Amino acid sequence: MKKIVICGRNDSGKSTILGELYRGLKSREYQPLAVGSGIQDEKPYILKGIDVTYLTIAIPEPGRDVVSDLERVISDHINKIKEKNRLIQHARRALDELNKVRSVLELGNLSQRDIPAIAALPDVVLIEAVGINDGYKAPECRQLADILLAVIPAGVKSEIIMEQGNILLDEADIIVVTKIDETPRDVASTTIKLLRRIYRHKPIISVVATQGIHLDLVLDEVVRRLHEPGYLLEQGQQKSQMLKVTSQSNVSPPA
């Protein structure tokens, strides 16, 4: 399954973007699994319209993103869906047998409608990565993501954008500028112009996520990348190279 990682500073609007992408992907015949992070309460995600069947929360270690344990979290949740589906299938067969007996006894049938439908298995994962420092310095997120979406509030200080080592801005596939409606126009305009000057070849999309404005443009970019095997192959090669460099840097020099 392809992993779409939504990263950025705390309170930049990541969970709102995640909820909008969840609904958008559902409308395009995908079934996303949403992985929230950094909080233990599922309620904010449910309020954003995410079906609890396809929602799980991964709590990272202090000061870390949700990366190292994510495969287990995803696998465990999919296994829960599969187990629930098996129980539903057993319940339907048991009800069929019971109805045969009730028919012989002229007691009438019990309705299958009282048993929930089997859930489709997820085919794409949406992951919210918690903010670290100023939220743009976690190389693990790039290694994890097939599609990396960096969220940056329109009112962020330009020094943060210009600062060296903003891996998640430098490596992002899509940059989404949020809180346009909460930021003075001149400040928002300066932020967008600066991002476009530095990242000339990336899609940079300004949105009002709470109103769904321009979220369709973000969704189009995500879906396009899900359908580009050449692009995903290139990303896989980049991630392998990053892992190799990281591994080499962790090797101590000989005495």
Backbone as CSV, one residue per row, in Angstrom:
resi,resn,N_x,N_y,N_z,CA_x,CA_y,CA_z,C_x,C_y,C_z
1,MET,0.833,-1.205,0.000,0.000,0.000,0.000,0.863,1.248,0.000
2,LYS,0.449,2.223,-0.796,1.179,3.485,-0.846,0.878,4.316,0.410
3,LYS,1.911,4.970,0.910,1.781,5.771,2.128,1.893,7.253,1.785
4,ILE,0.887,8.011,2.174,0.870,9.460,2.001,1.113,10.064,3.375
5,VAL,2.260,10.713,3.553,2.620,11.289,4.848,2.347,12.789,4.814
6,ILE,1.597,13.256,5.808,1.269,14.674,5.940,2.072,15.206,7.117
7,CYS,3.030,16.085,6.835,3.939,16.548,7.873,3.853,18.064,8.001
8,GLY,4.414,18.572,9.081,4.411,20.017,9.282,4.442,20.368,10.750
9,ARG,4.469,21.655,11.019,4.500,22.129,12.397,3.207,21.771,13.112
10,ASN,3.283,21.722,14.433,2.062,21.549,15.217,1.129,22.724,14.947
11,ASP,-0.160,22.450,14.879,-1.185,23.460,14.661,-1.076,24.122,13.290
12,SER,-0.536,23.393,12.320,-0.482,23.933,10.958,-1.705,23.530,10.130
13,GLY,-2.502,22.589,10.657,-3.699,22.149,9.947,-3.571,20.774,9.326
14,LYS,-2.627,19.965,9.822,-2.388,18.649,9.225,-3.601,17.730,9.321
15,SER,-4.218,17.669,10.513,-5.337,16.735,10.685,-6.544,17.153,9.849
16,THR,-6.738,18.455,9.646,-7.828,18.914,8.779,-7.561,18.488,7.335
17,ILE,-6.313,18.654,6.884,-5.933,18.215,5.541,-6.141,16.710,5.403
18,LEU,-5.732,15.959,6.448,-5.901,14.504,6.405,-7.372,14.133,6.239
19,GLY,-8.248,14.785,7.016,-9.674,14.485,6.916,-10.238,14.792,5.539
20,GLU,-9.809,15.907,4.943,-10.285,16.281,3.610,-9.785,15.296,2.553
21,LEU,-8.527,14.892,2.664,-7.986,13.921,1.713,-8.674,12.565,1.863
22,TYR,-8.992,12.204,3.099,-9.714,10.934,3.330,-11.033,10.935,2.559
23,ARG,-11.809,12.005,2.723,-13.098,12.076,2.032,-12.915,12.137,0.522
24,GLY,-11.905,12.888,0.080,-11.672,13.010,-1.353,-11.268,11.693,-1.994
25,LEU,-10.390,10.954,-1.330,-9.968,9.661,-1.869,-11.124,8.664,-1.876
26,LYS,-11.961,8.712,-0.820,-13.154,7.853,-0.804,-14.047,8.129,-2.002
27,SER,-14.205,9.412,-2.341,-15.069,9.784,-3.459,-14.500,9.327,-4.796
28,ARG,-13.205,9.005,-4.822,-12.555,8.539,-6.052,-12.274,7.040,-6.008
29,GLU,-13.059,6.341,-5.215,-13.052,4.875,-5.165,-11.821,4.278,-4.491
30,TYR,-11.121,5.048,-3.684,-10.075,4.503,-2.826,-10.679,4.224,-1.452
31,GLN,-10.001,3.354,-0.687,-10.368,3.171,0.710,-9.145,3.442,1.574
32,PRO,-9.026,4.687,2.079,-7.842,5.015,2.881,-7.941,4.457,4.301
33,LEU,-6.779,4.167,4.853,-6.630,3.939,6.284,-5.951,5.182,6.839
34,ALA,-6.549,5.815,7.835,-5.994,7.033,8.416,-5.238,6.687,9.694
35,VAL,-4.006,7.145,9.780,-3.189,6.930,10.967,-2.907,8.294,11.590
36,GLY,-3.520,8.546,12.733,-3.269,9.781,13.449,-2.100,9.604,14.398
37,SER,-1.570,10.707,14.878,-0.431,10.599,15.779,-0.399,11.760,16.757
38,GLY,0.281,11.519,17.851,0.542,12.581,18.801,-0.569,12.835,19.805
39,ILE,-1.736,12.258,19.599,-2.825,12.387,20.556,-3.415,11.010,20.796
40,GLN,-4.080,10.835,21.915,-4.656,9.536,22.221,-6.163,9.495,21.992
41,ASP,-6.724,10.599,21.575,-8.167,10.693,21.407,-8.518,10.625,19.920
42,GLU,-9.350,9.657,19.542,-9.763,9.524,18.145,-10.833,10.542,17.755
43,LYS,-11.449,11.169,18.751,-12.619,12.006,18.491,-12.381,13.102,17.445
44,PRO,-11.264,13.851,17.501,-11.072,14.897,16.486,-11.071,14.364,15.067
45,TYR,-10.540,13.155,14.873,-10.526,12.570,13.539,-11.919,12.116,13.120
46,ILE,-12.651,11.545,14.056,-14.019,11.111,13.756,-14.880,12.308,13.380
47,LEU,-14.682,13.430,14.074,-15.439,14.645,13.766,-15.110,15.174,12.375
48,LYS,-13.958,14.790,11.844,-13.595,15.199,10.487,-14.135,14.231,9.439
49,GLY,-14.968,13.288,9.873,-15.651,12.417,8.920,-14.946,11.109,8.620
50,ILE,-13.939,10.749,9.405,-13.214,9.505,9.157,-13.934,8.351,9.848
51,ASP,-14.234,7.318,9.084,-14.910,6.134,9.608,-13.998,5.449,10.624
52,VAL,-14.522,5.180,11.813,-13.708,4.597,12.880,-13.119,3.244,12.469
53,THR,-13.760,2.539,11.525,-13.219,1.268,11.031,-11.861,1.473,10.389
54,TYR,-11.653,2.650,9.800,-10.423,2.926,9.059,-9.574,3.993,9.754
55,LEU,-9.609,3.984,11.064,-8.859,4.969,11.836,-8.088,4.281,12.948
56,THR,-6.809,4.605,13.065,-6.021,4.117,14.175,-5.081,5.233,14.623
57,ILE,-4.737,5.219,15.890,-3.867,6.242,16.459,-2.563,5.591,16.886
58,ALA,-1.453,6.143,16.409,-0.130,5.660,16.802,0.518,6.724,17.667
59,ILE,0.922,6.370,18.865,1.522,7.326,19.792,3.038,7.210,19.694
60,PRO,3.709,8.244,19.200,5.167,8.176,19.051,5.880,8.379,20.383
61,GLU,7.135,7.978,20.417,7.965,8.290,21.572,8.172,9.803,21.635
62,PRO,8.410,10.342,22.830,8.599,11.795,22.949,9.681,12.307,22.006
63,GLY,9.350,13.378,21.253,10.325,13.998,20.361,10.574,13.266,19.073
64,ARG,9.701,12.296,18.738,9.905,11.530,17.511,8.624,11.512,16.690
65,ASP,8.786,11.316,15.384,7.637,11.145,14.515,7.170,9.693,14.559
66,VAL,5.991,9.448,13.992,5.486,8.081,13.882,6.143,7.450,12.658
67,VAL,7.190,6.686,12.881,7.890,6.066,11.753,8.267,4.636,12.096
68,SER,9.065,4.477,13.164,9.698,3.195,13.438,8.692,2.075,13.660
69,ASP,7.554,2.396,14.240,6.589,1.351,14.594,5.379,1.333,13.656
70,LEU,5.457,2.089,12.577,4.254,2.298,11.776,3.790,1.042,11.040
71,GLU,4.730,0.279,10.495,4.343,-0.930,9.760,3.545,-1.866,10.656
72,ARG,3.979,-1.993,11.929,3.241,-2.853,12.856,1.852,-2.297,13.126
73,VAL,1.754,-0.966,13.304,0.455,-0.333,13.566,-0.507,-0.597,12.406
74,ILE,-0.020,-0.417,11.175,-0.863,-0.634,9.989,-1.277,-2.097,9.892
75,SER,-0.293,-2.990,10.040,-0.575,-4.428,9.935,-1.577,-4.877,10.991
76,ASP,-1.408,-4.417,12.228,-2.332,-4.797,13.302,-3.752,-4.336,12.990
77,HIS,-3.874,-3.110,12.473,-5.227,-2.595,12.217,-5.895,-3.333,11.058
78,ILE,-5.139,-3.637,10.019,-5.710,-4.386,8.894,-6.119,-5.786,9.355
79,ASN,-5.319,-6.399,10.218,-5.681,-7.717,10.754,-6.975,-7.649,11.567
80,LYS,-7.182,-6.537,12.280,-8.432,-6.366,13.024,-9.627,-6.288,12.076
81,ILE,-9.453,-5.577,10.960,-10.536,-5.490,9.974,-10.833,-6.874,9.406
82,LYS,-9.770,-7.627,9.077,-9.952,-8.972,8.522,-10.650,-9.887,9.528
83,GLU,-10.266,-9.797,10.808,-10.878,-10.631,11.832,-12.353,-10.280,12.009
84,LYS,-12.661,-8.998,11.992,-14.062,-8.582,12.092,-14.867,-9.099,10.902
85,ASN,-14.268,-9.052,9.707,-14.949,-9.577,8.511,-15.217,-11.071,8.642
86,ARG,-14.237,-11.808,9.189,-14.444,-13.252,9.390,-15.594,-13.509,10.354
87,LEU,-15.653,-12.726,11.431,-16.737,-12.897,12.401,-18.096,-12.584,11.761
88,ILE,-18.132,-11.563,10.919,-19.383,-11.212,10.235,-19.814,-12.347,9.309
89,GLN,-18.843,-12.927,8.576,-19.169,-14.050,7.691,-19.695,-15.242,8.492
90,HIS,-19.059,-15.535,9.637,-19.536,-16.635,10.499,-20.945,-16.334,11.003
91,ALA,-21.181,-15.084,11.379,-22.503,-14.709,11.893,-23.571,-14.878,10.814
92,ARG,-23.252,-14.521,9.581,-24.229,-14.677,8.490,-24.547,-16.147,8.233
93,ARG,-23.498,-16.977,8.239,-23.741,-18.414,8.028,-24.553,-18.999,9.188
94,ALA,-24.217,-18.582,10.421,-24.956,-19.084,11.581,-26.418,-18.658,11.518
95,LEU,-26.652,-17.415,11.066,-28.030,-16.939,10.970,-28.798,-17.705,9.907
96,ASP,-28.128,-18.040,8.804,-28.782,-18.852,7.767,-29.227,-20.197,8.338
97,GLU,-28.342,-20.825,9.125,-28.682,-22.115,9.724,-29.823,-21.963,10.722
98,LEU,-29.770,-20.905,11.514,-30.833,-20.671,12.487,-32.168,-20.449,11.783
99,ASN,-32.148,-19.715,10.687,-33.392,-19.437,9.959,-33.989,-20.701,9.343
100,LYS,-33.125,-21.656,8.982,-33.642,-22.936,8.475,-34.451,-23.645,9.563
101,VAL,-33.897,-23.613,10.789,-34.592,-24.247,11.923,-35.893,-23.492,12.219
102,ARG,-35.815,-22.170,12.237,-37.010,-21.367,12.526,-38.078,-21.578,11.469
103,SER,-37.645,-21.780,10.216,-38.619,-22.017,9.150,-39.372,-23.327,9.375
104,VAL,-38.624,-24.366,9.773,-39.262,-25.670,10.056,-40.257,-25.529,11.198
105,LEU,-39.877,-24.725,12.186,-40.750,-24.535,13.348,-41.803,-23.449,13.120
106,GLU,-41.815,-22.890,11.895,-42.762,-21.836,11.517,-42.680,-20.635,12.468
107,LEU,-41.445,-20.263,12.805,-41.223,-19.114,13.684,-40.868,-17.842,12.917
108,GLY,-40.710,-17.976,11.588,-40.320,-16.800,10.794,-38.818,-16.574,10.825
109,ASN,-38.327,-15.844,9.844,-36.884,-15.626,9.723,-36.428,-14.363,10.449
110,LEU,-35.177,-14.415,10.895,-34.516,-13.231,11.430,-33.773,-12.533,10.290
111,SER,-33.690,-11.219,10.343,-33.150,-10.453,9.217,-31.627,-10.394,9.226
112,GLN,-31.043,-10.569,8.035,-29.601,-10.390,7.868,-29.207,-8.913,7.978
113,ARG,-30.178,-8.040,7.866,-29.876,-6.612,7.919,-29.321,-6.190,9.288
114,ASP,-29.562,-7.007,10.303,-29.069,-6.686,11.632,-27.570,-6.972,11.780
115,ILE,-26.979,-7.640,10.795,-25.550,-7.943,10.819,-24.835,-6.941,9.914
116,PRO,-23.767,-6.299,10.390,-23.084,-5.286,9.564,-22.474,-5.881,8.310
117,ALA,-22.271,-5.033,7.310,-21.642,-5.466,6.065,-20.146,-5.678,6.275
118,ILE,-19.555,-6.512,5.430,-18.112,-6.728,5.469,-17.415,-5.452,5.007
119,ALA,-16.334,-5.076,5.680,-15.605,-3.851,5.356,-14.561,-4.111,4.272
120,ALA,-14.455,-3.182,3.328,-13.404,-3.264,2.317,-12.051,-3.056,2.986
121,LEU,-11.030,-3.715,2.467,-9.689,-3.543,3.023,-9.062,-2.256,2.477
122,PRO,-8.276,-1.554,3.281,-7.640,-0.315,2.821,-6.689,-0.577,1.658
123,ASP,-6.559,0.411,0.762,-5.616,0.304,-0.344,-4.629,1.466,-0.395
124,VAL,-4.735,2.395,0.551,-3.799,3.506,0.656,-3.815,3.977,2.114
125,VAL,-2.688,4.492,2.590,-2.590,4.914,3.995,-2.303,6.414,4.057
126,LEU,-3.085,7.115,4.876,-2.861,8.533,5.161,-2.273,8.640,6.562
127,ILE,-1.122,9.276,6.682,-0.419,9.322,7.961,-0.166,10.771,8.356
128,GLU,-0.587,11.137,9.554,-0.225,12.452,10.084,1.003,12.299,10.962
129,ALA,2.089,12.966,10.593,3.313,12.924,11.385,3.344,14.128,12.312
130,VAL,3.611,13.894,13.578,3.611,14.990,14.542,4.759,15.942,14.246
131,GLY,4.597,17.189,14.691,5.637,18.185,14.459,6.858,17.934,15.324
132,ILE,8.033,18.106,14.746,9.284,18.007,15.486,10.003,19.341,15.341
133,ASN,10.442,19.915,16.459,11.051,21.241,16.434,10.090,22.194,15.721
134,ASP,10.498,22.712,14.554,9.559,23.546,13.812,8.788,22.719,12.789
135,GLY,8.972,21.397,12.823,8.122,20.517,12.034,8.630,20.134,10.673
136,TYR,9.851,20.523,10.283,10.299,20.244,8.920,11.670,19.572,8.872
137,LYS,12.059,18.898,9.956,13.422,18.376,10.032,13.473,16.880,10.337
138,ALA,12.565,16.110,9.812,12.518,14.686,10.126,12.750,13.858,8.863
139,PRO,13.995,13.443,8.586,14.268,12.670,7.369,13.543,11.340,7.331
140,GLU,13.173,10.799,8.527,12.456,9.519,8.550,11.136,9.602,7.789
141,CYS,10.501,10.772,7.806,9.223,10.919,7.105,9.400,10.776,5.594
142,ARG,10.505,11.293,5.074,10.782,11.141,3.644,11.031,9.681,3.304
143,GLN,11.726,8.985,4.176,12.000,7.572,3.940,10.709,6.756,3.978
144,LEU,9.790,7.169,4.825,8.532,6.441,4.986,7.564,6.689,3.836
145,ALA,7.555,7.914,3.322,6.473,8.349,2.432,6.702,7.926,0.987
146,ASP,5.646,7.424,0.359,5.613,7.338,-1.101,5.243,8.700,-1.676
147,ILE,4.373,9.399,-0.958,4.013,10.770,-1.324,4.129,11.607,-0.055
148,LEU,4.969,12.624,-0.085,5.194,13.473,1.082,4.544,14.833,0.858
149,LEU,3.633,15.171,1.754,2.886,16.415,1.667,3.251,17.278,2.877
150,ALA,3.911,18.410,2.627,4.320,19.307,3.711,3.300,20.430,3.851
151,VAL,2.836,20.628,5.082,1.835,21.661,5.367,2.535,22.812,6.076
152,ILE,2.354,24.025,5.561,3.015,25.180,6.149,2.007,26.317,6.303
153,PRO,1.838,26.860,7.499,0.869,27.945,7.687,1.330,29.220,6.992
154,ALA,0.376,29.963,6.454,0.708,31.159,5.672,1.458,32.189,6.489
155,GLY,1.248,32.210,7.797,1.883,33.212,8.641,3.221,32.791,9.213
156,VAL,3.802,31.680,8.733,5.072,31.216,9.283,6.167,32.251,8.986
157,LYS,7.118,32.368,9.887,8.197,33.328,9.690,9.078,32.906,8.512
158,SER,9.469,33.868,7.722,10.270,33.557,6.532,11.617,32.939,6.912
159,GLU,12.131,33.237,8.138,13.401,32.641,8.557,13.296,31.121,8.638
160,ILE,12.109,30.635,8.999,11.925,29.183,9.087,12.010,28.558,7.706
161,ILE,11.405,29.218,6.716,11.465,28.695,5.353,12.895,28.730,4.833
162,MET,13.630,29.784,5.161,14.988,29.967,4.650,16.026,29.148,5.414
163,GLU,15.664,28.663,6.583,16.628,27.968,7.428,17.162,26.708,6.760
164,GLN,18.436,26.442,6.957,19.057,25.242,6.400,18.502,23.992,7.077
165,GLY,18.434,22.910,6.328,18.056,21.624,6.900,16.570,21.373,7.008
166,ASN,15.744,22.141,6.275,14.300,21.891,6.265,13.996,20.731,5.317
167,ILE,14.336,19.528,5.746,14.263,18.352,4.884,12.856,18.150,4.328
168,LEU,11.849,18.339,5.161,10.490,18.025,4.730,9.904,19.081,3.800
169,LEU,10.519,20.250,3.720,10.173,21.205,2.667,10.991,20.913,1.416
170,ASP,12.286,20.674,1.606,13.157,20.400,0.470,12.730,19.143,-0.282
171,GLU,12.297,18.117,0.454,11.974,16.823,-0.150,10.486,16.616,-0.406
172,ALA,9.655,17.569,-0.028,8.200,17.401,-0.197,7.832,17.249,-1.666
173,ASP,6.853,16.402,-1.920,6.294,16.288,-3.273,5.269,17.382,-3.525
174,ILE,4.540,17.749,-2.475,3.505,18.777,-2.563,3.630,19.664,-1.330
175,ILE,3.578,20.981,-1.517,3.562,21.914,-0.387,2.196,22.573,-0.332
176,VAL,1.555,22.486,0.833,0.220,23.058,1.018,0.329,24.202,2.020
177,VAL,-0.098,25.382,1.605,-0.067,26.565,2.470,-1.456,26.735,3.080
178,THR,-1.525,26.669,4.405,-2.806,26.705,5.110,-2.999,28.037,5.834
179,LYS,-4.191,28.146,6.426,-4.566,29.310,7.249,-4.500,30.631,6.465
180,ILE,-4.789,30.567,5.180,-4.828,31.764,4.343,-5.868,32.754,4.859
181,ASP,-6.987,32.218,5.346,-8.071,33.080,5.812,-7.775,33.722,7.171
182,GLU,-6.774,33.205,7.887,-6.447,33.727,9.217,-5.223,34.636,9.200
183,THR,-4.624,34.821,8.038,-3.362,35.537,7.922,-3.549,36.806,7.098
184,PRO,-2.965,37.932,7.511,-3.047,39.144,6.690,-2.592,38.870,5.257
185,ARG,-3.268,39.487,4.309,-3.030,39.176,2.901,-1.575,39.398,2.495
186,ASP,-0.965,40.490,2.968,0.411,40.779,2.558,1.382,39.742,3.112
187,VAL,1.105,39.259,4.338,1.967,38.235,4.939,1.833,36.919,4.173
188,ALA,0.597,36.515,3.893,0.361,35.276,3.146,0.997,35.348,1.759
189,SER,0.839,36.493,1.107,1.408,36.667,-0.233,2.923,36.548,-0.209
190,THR,3.562,37.134,0.814,5.020,37.058,0.937,5.476,35.613,1.139
191,THR,4.753,34.872,1.984,5.094,33.464,2.232,5.007,32.647,0.952
192,ILE,3.925,32.806,0.206,3.733,32.028,-1.021,4.788,32.388,-2.065
193,LYS,5.079,33.683,-2.211,6.100,34.104,-3.181,7.462,33.532,-2.823
194,LEU,7.789,33.528,-1.524,9.074,32.993,-1.093,9.166,31.498,-1.376
195,LEU,8.105,30.770,-1.062,8.092,29.330,-1.333,8.233,29.045,-2.824
196,ARG,7.543,29.817,-3.645,7.602,29.597,-5.098,8.965,29.958,-5.673
197,ARG,9.638,30.904,-5.050,10.970,31.269,-5.522,11.986,30.179,-5.171
198,ILE,11.846,29.590,-3.970,12.796,28.559,-3.540,12.484,27.215,-4.193
199,TYR,11.193,26.869,-4.256,10.784,25.544,-4.745,10.023,25.708,-6.063
200,ARG,10.755,26.079,-7.090,10.139,26.440,-8.369,9.416,25.282,-9.043
201,HIS,9.883,24.073,-8.818,9.350,22.924,-9.553,8.397,22.067,-8.716
202,LYS,7.978,22.556,-7.563,7.012,21.821,-6.747,5.639,22.467,-6.867
203,PRO,4.571,21.672,-6.805,3.239,22.276,-6.672,3.095,22.909,-5.296
204,ILE,2.781,24.195,-5.261,2.571,24.923,-4.010,1.135,25.441,-4.048
205,ILE,0.299,24.901,-3.171,-1.141,25.134,-3.249,-1.611,25.806,-1.970
206,SER,-2.202,26.979,-2.088,-2.773,27.660,-0.920,-4.216,27.207,-0.742
207,VAL,-4.597,26.923,0.500,-5.930,26.369,0.768,-6.550,27.054,1.983
208,VAL,-7.879,26.968,2.041,-8.610,27.218,3.285,-9.241,25.878,3.631
209,ALA,-8.507,25.080,4.390,-8.879,23.678,4.588,-10.216,23.533,5.285
210,THR,-10.512,24.424,6.236,-11.759,24.305,6.992,-12.984,24.537,6.114
211,GLN,-12.795,25.186,4.963,-13.902,25.419,4.033,-13.775,24.588,2.761
212,GLY,-12.718,23.771,2.695,-12.524,22.910,1.527,-12.052,23.639,0.285
213,ILE,-11.588,24.891,0.432,-11.190,25.681,-0.733,-9.827,25.220,-1.244
214,HIS,-9.776,24.827,-2.519,-8.582,24.363,-3.222,-8.118,22.989,-2.769
215,LEU,-8.871,22.301,-1.912,-8.484,20.946,-1.529,-8.582,19.994,-2.706
216,ASP,-9.446,20.316,-3.691,-9.535,19.489,-4.881,-8.228,19.502,-5.666
217,LEU,-7.507,20.629,-5.632,-6.215,20.722,-6.320,-5.176,19.844,-5.627
218,VAL,-5.208,19.824,-4.302,-4.302,18.957,-3.548,-4.616,17.493,-3.853
219,LEU,-5.890,17.159,-3.850,-6.308,15.783,-4.140,-5.873,15.361,-5.538
220,ASP,-6.024,16.257,-6.520,-5.601,15.940,-7.892,-4.119,15.593,-7.939
221,GLU,-3.296,16.367,-7.216,-1.859,16.106,-7.206,-1.547,14.761,-6.553
222,VAL,-2.251,14.442,-5.464,-2.029,13.166,-4.778,-2.411,12.001,-5.681
223,VAL,-3.589,12.073,-6.286,-4.071,10.973,-7.135,-3.167,10.799,-8.347
224,ARG,-2.702,11.909,-8.908,-1.811,11.815,-10.071,-0.561,11.026,-9.709
225,ARG,-0.029,11.272,-8.536,1.171,10.557,-8.109,0.884,9.092,-7.785
226,LEU,-0.300,8.811,-7.291,-0.665,7.406,-7.044,-0.726,6.617,-8.340
227,HIS,-0.962,7.313,-9.452,-1.106,6.645,-10.751,0.152,6.733,-11.605
228,GLU,1.253,7.224,-11.067,2.468,7.369,-11.855,3.517,6.374,-11.374
229,PRO,3.577,5.181,-11.991,4.549,4.176,-11.533,5.983,4.643,-11.673
230,GLY,6.294,5.407,-12.715,7.645,5.916,-12.892,8.035,6.840,-11.761
231,TYR,7.092,7.662,-11.344,7.342,8.598,-10.250,7.607,7.832,-8.951
232,LEU,6.795,6.827,-8.677,6.952,6.068,-7.446,8.245,5.266,-7.456
233,LEU,8.655,4.769,-8.638,9.929,4.063,-8.740,11.083,4.999,-8.422
234,GLU,10.996,6.216,-8.952,12.032,7.224,-8.671,12.097,7.534,-7.184
235,GLN,10.909,7.658,-6.543,10.883,7.932,-5.104,11.503,6.788,-4.323
236,GLY,11.238,5.555,-4.758,11.820,4.396,-4.086,13.340,4.405,-4.168
237,GLN,13.863,4.797,-5.318,15.318,4.875,-5.477,15.901,5.961,-4.589
238,GLN,15.188,7.115,-4.501,15.648,8.198,-3.648,15.680,7.768,-2.183
239,LYS,14.633,7.043,-1.751,14.582,6.602,-0.357,15.707,5.612,-0.065
240,SER,16.011,4.708,-1.029,17.094,3.748,-0.843,18.421,4.464,-0.698
241,GLN,18.614,5.513,-1.507,19.844,6.284,-1.432,19.974,6.989,-0.085
242,MET,18.827,7.566,0.405,18.844,8.249,1.697,19.178,7.276,2.827
243,LEU,18.595,6.066,2.766,18.880,5.065,3.784,20.348,4.667,3.766
244,LYS,20.927,4.570,2.550,22.332,4.212,2.413,23.222,5.287,3.024
245,VAL,22.907,6.560,2.720,23.685,7.674,3.260,23.583,7.718,4.784
246,THR,22.331,7.522,5.301,22.128,7.521,6.755,22.926,6.409,7.417
247,SER,22.918,5.220,6.778,23.645,4.082,7.323,25.142,4.358,7.363
248,GLN,25.651,4.952,6.275,27.083,5.248,6.220,27.487,6.280,7.268
249,SER,26.609,7.250,7.493,26.931,8.304,8.458,26.934,7.791,9.886
250,ASN,26.239,6.659,10.118,26.177,6.100,11.471,27.354,5.166,11.782
251,VAL,28.180,4.886,10.760,29.330,4.010,10.965,30.469,4.830,11.554
252,SER,31.006,4.406,12.677,32.096,5.129,13.321,33.366,4.992,12.509
253,PRO,34.168,6.057,12.372,35.433,5.957,11.634,36.412,5.078,12.383
254,PRO,37.305,4.400,11.650,38.285,3.533,12.318,39.208,4.341,13.212
255,ALA,39.642,3.709,14.291,40.522,4.394,15.259,41.893,4.634,14.636
